[in-house]
Amino acid sequence: MDAMIAVQEELRKRLKKTEPSPARRSEILKKVLEDQDVWDALSRSHKEAEQLVSRRYLHE
C-alpha cells in the first residue's frame, strides 16, 4: 500500500500542473487506485507502475 501512496502523491503533483479541475483530478486518482494493472505493475517495480500511470492517465 505504501508504494501506491507514493505513486498517488507523484500523480497528484503532476495533475495539479496539467488538470485544472479538482473533480477531474480526483476521478483520475480514484481510477488509478482501482486499476488492477497498476497494482500488478507495482508488485514488479515502482518505475513500471509510474510509467503505466503516465501512459494511461497522463497520456505521456
C-alpha positions as CSV (number, residue, x, y, z in Angstrom):
1,M,0.0,0.0,0.0
2,D,2.9,2.4,0.8
3,A,4.1,2.1,-2.8
4,M,0.6,3.0,-4.2
5,I,0.6,6.0,-1.9
6,A,3.9,7.2,-3.4
7,V,2.5,6.7,-6.9
8,Q,-0.6,8.7,-6.0
9,E,1.4,11.5,-4.4
10,E,3.5,11.9,-7.5
11,L,0.5,11.7,-9.8
12,R,-1.3,14.3,-7.7
13,K,1.6,16.7,-8.1
14,R,1.7,16.2,-11.9
15,L,-2.1,16.5,-12.2
16,K,-2.1,19.8,-10.4
17,K,0.1,21.2,-13.2
18,T,-1.9,19.8,-16.1
19,E,-5.5,19.3,-14.9
20,P,-7.3,22.4,-13.8
21,S,-10.4,20.6,-12.5
22,P,-10.2,19.3,-8.9
23,A,-13.1,16.9,-9.6
24,R,-11.3,15.5,-12.7
25,R,-8.1,15.1,-10.7
26,S,-10.0,13.2,-8.0
27,E,-11.6,11.0,-10.6
28,I,-8.2,10.1,-12.2
29,L,-6.7,9.3,-8.8
30,K,-9.6,7.0,-8.0
31,K,-9.3,5.2,-11.3
32,V,-5.6,4.6,-10.7
33,L,-6.3,3.2,-7.2
34,E,-8.9,0.8,-8.7
35,D,-6.7,-0.2,-11.7
36,Q,-5.5,-3.8,-11.2
37,D,-2.9,-3.3,-14.0
38,V,-1.3,-0.6,-11.9
39,W,-1.3,-2.8,-8.8
40,D,0.2,-5.6,-10.8
41,A,2.9,-3.3,-12.2
42,L,3.6,-2.0,-8.7
43,S,4.2,-5.5,-7.5
44,R,7.0,-5.8,-10.0
45,S,8.5,-2.3,-9.9
46,H,7.7,1.2,-8.8
47,K,9.1,2.6,-12.0
48,E,7.0,0.3,-14.1
49,A,3.8,1.4,-12.3
50,E,4.7,5.1,-12.7
51,Q,5.3,4.5,-16.5
52,L,2.0,2.8,-16.8
53,V,0.2,5.6,-15.0
54,S,1.9,8.2,-17.2
55,R,0.8,6.4,-20.4
56,R,-2.7,5.5,-19.3
57,Y,-3.7,8.6,-17.3
58,L,-1.4,11.4,-18.3
59,H,-1.1,10.4,-21.9
60,E,2.6,10.7,-21.9
